[in-house]
Amino acid sequence: MGLEIGEHVSNTLLPLYAPVLLNVGGSAANYEIIDSVCLLCDCMENGDDALFNKISGQAGPALIKVIHHGSKDKDDLQYSMIQSAVFGLGLLC
């Protein structure tokens, strides 16, 4: 039998997107951060329990870093980034 969808996503997509969230403030462009947050949220909202459990342990601190990053320039708030990260935090509750 083949891989379950959650396991496939965990093995193929998370390794591509997770490093961006673990290094917010590094060299990633804002759109890369938003894309990574959206994938993370989709995995938590629509994935299986195993995928949620794999992600949720590090998601909270990473999403808080994203919120801080998106609001660091008060003259250029990154509303999409902030909104997506807040949604992700809500999924953890």
Rosetta constraint file for C-alpha pairs under 8 A:
AtomPair CA 3 CA 7 HARMONIC 6.06 0.50
AtomPair CA 3 CA 8 HARMONIC 5.86 0.50
AtomPair CA 4 CA 8 HARMONIC 6.11 0.50
AtomPair CA 5 CA 9 HARMONIC 6.11 0.50
AtomPair CA 5 CA 47 HARMONIC 7.96 0.50
AtomPair CA 6 CA 10 HARMONIC 5.99 0.50
AtomPair CA 6 CA 43 HARMONIC 7.92 0.50
AtomPair CA 6 CA 47 HARMONIC 5.77 0.50
AtomPair CA 6 CA 48 HARMONIC 6.01 0.50
AtomPair CA 6 CA 50 HARMONIC 7.43 0.50
AtomPair CA 6 CA 51 HARMONIC 5.70 0.50
AtomPair CA 7 CA 11 HARMONIC 6.06 0.50
AtomPair CA 7 CA 51 HARMONIC 7.16 0.50
AtomPair CA 8 CA 12 HARMONIC 5.97 0.50
AtomPair CA 8 CA 13 HARMONIC 7.84 0.50
AtomPair CA 9 CA 13 HARMONIC 5.11 0.50
AtomPair CA 9 CA 14 HARMONIC 6.45 0.50
AtomPair CA 10 CA 14 HARMONIC 5.26 0.50
AtomPair CA 10 CA 15 HARMONIC 7.48 0.50
AtomPair CA 10 CA 51 HARMONIC 6.76 0.50
AtomPair CA 11 CA 15 HARMONIC 6.86 0.50
AtomPair CA 12 CA 16 HARMONIC 7.26 0.50
AtomPair CA 13 CA 17 HARMONIC 6.42 0.50
AtomPair CA 14 CA 18 HARMONIC 5.37 0.50
AtomPair CA 15 CA 19 HARMONIC 6.95 0.50
AtomPair CA 17 CA 21 HARMONIC 7.15 0.50
AtomPair CA 17 CA 35 HARMONIC 7.98 0.50
AtomPair CA 17 CA 36 HARMONIC 5.15 0.50
AtomPair CA 17 CA 39 HARMONIC 7.65 0.50
AtomPair CA 18 CA 22 HARMONIC 6.23 0.50
AtomPair CA 18 CA 36 HARMONIC 6.83 0.50
AtomPair CA 19 CA 23 HARMONIC 6.09 0.50
AtomPair CA 20 CA 24 HARMONIC 6.08 0.50
AtomPair CA 20 CA 28 HARMONIC 6.48 0.50
AtomPair CA 20 CA 32 HARMONIC 7.27 0.50
AtomPair CA 20 CA 33 HARMONIC 6.28 0.50
AtomPair CA 20 CA 36 HARMONIC 6.80 0.50
AtomPair CA 21 CA 33 HARMONIC 6.61 0.50
AtomPair CA 21 CA 36 HARMONIC 6.69 0.50
AtomPair CA 21 CA 37 HARMONIC 7.35 0.50
AtomPair CA 21 CA 62 HARMONIC 5.84 0.50
AtomPair CA 21 CA 63 HARMONIC 7.63 0.50
AtomPair CA 21 CA 66 HARMONIC 7.48 0.50
AtomPair CA 22 CA 62 HARMONIC 6.13 0.50
AtomPair CA 24 CA 28 HARMONIC 7.25 0.50
AtomPair CA 24 CA 33 HARMONIC 7.37 0.50
AtomPair CA 24 CA 62 HARMONIC 7.75 0.50
AtomPair CA 24 CA 65 HARMONIC 6.63 0.50
AtomPair CA 24 CA 66 HARMONIC 6.42 0.50
AtomPair CA 24 CA 69 HARMONIC 7.21 0.50
AtomPair CA 25 CA 69 HARMONIC 6.59 0.50
AtomPair CA 28 CA 32 HARMONIC 6.02 0.50
AtomPair CA 28 CA 33 HARMONIC 6.66 0.50
AtomPair CA 29 CA 33 HARMONIC 6.57 0.50
AtomPair CA 30 CA 34 HARMONIC 6.25 0.50
AtomPair CA 30 CA 81 HARMONIC 7.73 0.50
AtomPair CA 31 CA 35 HARMONIC 6.02 0.50
AtomPair CA 32 CA 36 HARMONIC 6.12 0.50
AtomPair CA 33 CA 37 HARMONIC 6.17 0.50
AtomPair CA 33 CA 66 HARMONIC 7.71 0.50
AtomPair CA 33 CA 81 HARMONIC 7.41 0.50
AtomPair CA 34 CA 38 HARMONIC 6.11 0.50
AtomPair CA 34 CA 80 HARMONIC 7.29 0.50
AtomPair CA 34 CA 81 HARMONIC 5.34 0.50
AtomPair CA 34 CA 84 HARMONIC 7.25 0.50
AtomPair CA 35 CA 39 HARMONIC 6.24 0.50
AtomPair CA 36 CA 40 HARMONIC 6.14 0.50
AtomPair CA 37 CA 41 HARMONIC 6.10 0.50
AtomPair CA 37 CA 63 HARMONIC 7.62 0.50
AtomPair CA 37 CA 81 HARMONIC 7.83 0.50
AtomPair CA 37 CA 84 HARMONIC 6.53 0.50
AtomPair CA 37 CA 85 HARMONIC 6.38 0.50
AtomPair CA 37 CA 88 HARMONIC 7.53 0.50
AtomPair CA 38 CA 42 HARMONIC 6.08 0.50
AtomPair CA 38 CA 84 HARMONIC 6.62 0.50
AtomPair CA 39 CA 43 HARMONIC 6.13 0.50
AtomPair CA 40 CA 44 HARMONIC 6.26 0.50
AtomPair CA 40 CA 55 HARMONIC 7.62 0.50
AtomPair CA 40 CA 88 HARMONIC 7.63 0.50
AtomPair CA 41 CA 45 HARMONIC 5.94 0.50
AtomPair CA 41 CA 84 HARMONIC 7.93 0.50
AtomPair CA 41 CA 87 HARMONIC 7.58 0.50
AtomPair CA 41 CA 88 HARMONIC 5.30 0.50
AtomPair CA 41 CA 91 HARMONIC 7.51 0.50
AtomPair CA 42 CA 46 HARMONIC 5.64 0.50
AtomPair CA 42 CA 47 HARMONIC 7.24 0.50
AtomPair CA 43 CA 47 HARMONIC 4.76 0.50
AtomPair CA 43 CA 51 HARMONIC 6.86 0.50
AtomPair CA 43 CA 52 HARMONIC 6.78 0.50
AtomPair CA 44 CA 48 HARMONIC 7.93 0.50
AtomPair CA 44 CA 51 HARMONIC 7.06 0.50
AtomPair CA 44 CA 52 HARMONIC 4.90 0.50
AtomPair CA 44 CA 55 HARMONIC 7.27 0.50
AtomPair CA 44 CA 56 HARMONIC 7.62 0.50
AtomPair CA 44 CA 88 HARMONIC 8.00 0.50
AtomPair CA 44 CA 91 HARMONIC 6.94 0.50
AtomPair CA 45 CA 52 HARMONIC 7.94 0.50
AtomPair CA 45 CA 91 HARMONIC 6.81 0.50
AtomPair CA 47 CA 51 HARMONIC 5.88 0.50
AtomPair CA 47 CA 52 HARMONIC 6.46 0.50
AtomPair CA 48 CA 52 HARMONIC 6.33 0.50
AtomPair CA 49 CA 53 HARMONIC 6.02 0.50
AtomPair CA 50 CA 54 HARMONIC 6.15 0.50
AtomPair CA 51 CA 55 HARMONIC 6.27 0.50
AtomPair CA 52 CA 56 HARMONIC 5.79 0.50
AtomPair CA 53 CA 57 HARMONIC 6.89 0.50
AtomPair CA 55 CA 59 HARMONIC 5.93 0.50
AtomPair CA 56 CA 60 HARMONIC 6.90 0.50
AtomPair CA 56 CA 92 HARMONIC 6.79 0.50
AtomPair CA 58 CA 62 HARMONIC 6.37 0.50
AtomPair CA 59 CA 63 HARMONIC 5.92 0.50
AtomPair CA 59 CA 89 HARMONIC 7.89 0.50
AtomPair CA 60 CA 64 HARMONIC 6.26 0.50
AtomPair CA 60 CA 89 HARMONIC 6.23 0.50
AtomPair CA 60 CA 92 HARMONIC 7.44 0.50
AtomPair CA 61 CA 65 HARMONIC 6.31 0.50
AtomPair CA 62 CA 66 HARMONIC 6.35 0.50
AtomPair CA 63 CA 67 HARMONIC 6.31 0.50
AtomPair CA 63 CA 85 HARMONIC 5.22 0.50
AtomPair CA 63 CA 86 HARMONIC 7.44 0.50
AtomPair CA 63 CA 88 HARMONIC 7.08 0.50
AtomPair CA 63 CA 89 HARMONIC 6.82 0.50
AtomPair CA 64 CA 68 HARMONIC 6.33 0.50
AtomPair CA 64 CA 85 HARMONIC 7.28 0.50
AtomPair CA 65 CA 69 HARMONIC 6.04 0.50
AtomPair CA 66 CA 70 HARMONIC 6.00 0.50
AtomPair CA 66 CA 81 HARMONIC 7.15 0.50
AtomPair CA 66 CA 82 HARMONIC 6.97 0.50
AtomPair CA 66 CA 85 HARMONIC 6.50 0.50
AtomPair CA 67 CA 71 HARMONIC 6.20 0.50
AtomPair CA 67 CA 81 HARMONIC 7.10 0.50
AtomPair CA 67 CA 82 HARMONIC 4.98 0.50
AtomPair CA 67 CA 85 HARMONIC 6.25 0.50
AtomPair CA 67 CA 86 HARMONIC 7.48 0.50
AtomPair CA 68 CA 72 HARMONIC 5.93 0.50
AtomPair CA 70 CA 77 HARMONIC 6.00 0.50
AtomPair CA 70 CA 78 HARMONIC 4.78 0.50
AtomPair CA 70 CA 79 HARMONIC 7.22 0.50
AtomPair CA 70 CA 81 HARMONIC 5.97 0.50
AtomPair CA 70 CA 82 HARMONIC 5.76 0.50
AtomPair CA 71 CA 76 HARMONIC 7.74 0.50
AtomPair CA 71 CA 77 HARMONIC 5.10 0.50
AtomPair CA 71 CA 78 HARMONIC 6.37 0.50
AtomPair CA 71 CA 82 HARMONIC 7.33 0.50
AtomPair CA 72 CA 77 HARMONIC 7.33 0.50
AtomPair CA 73 CA 77 HARMONIC 5.94 0.50
AtomPair CA 78 CA 82 HARMONIC 6.20 0.50
AtomPair CA 79 CA 83 HARMONIC 5.88 0.50
AtomPair CA 80 CA 84 HARMONIC 6.03 0.50
AtomPair CA 81 CA 85 HARMONIC 6.21 0.50
AtomPair CA 82 CA 86 HARMONIC 6.14 0.50
AtomPair CA 83 CA 87 HARMONIC 6.18 0.50
AtomPair CA 84 CA 88 HARMONIC 6.29 0.50
AtomPair CA 85 CA 89 HARMONIC 6.31 0.50
AtomPair CA 86 CA 90 HARMONIC 6.31 0.50
AtomPair CA 87 CA 91 HARMONIC 6.47 0.50
AtomPair CA 88 CA 92 HARMONIC 6.74 0.50
AtomPair CA 89 CA 93 HARMONIC 6.95 0.50
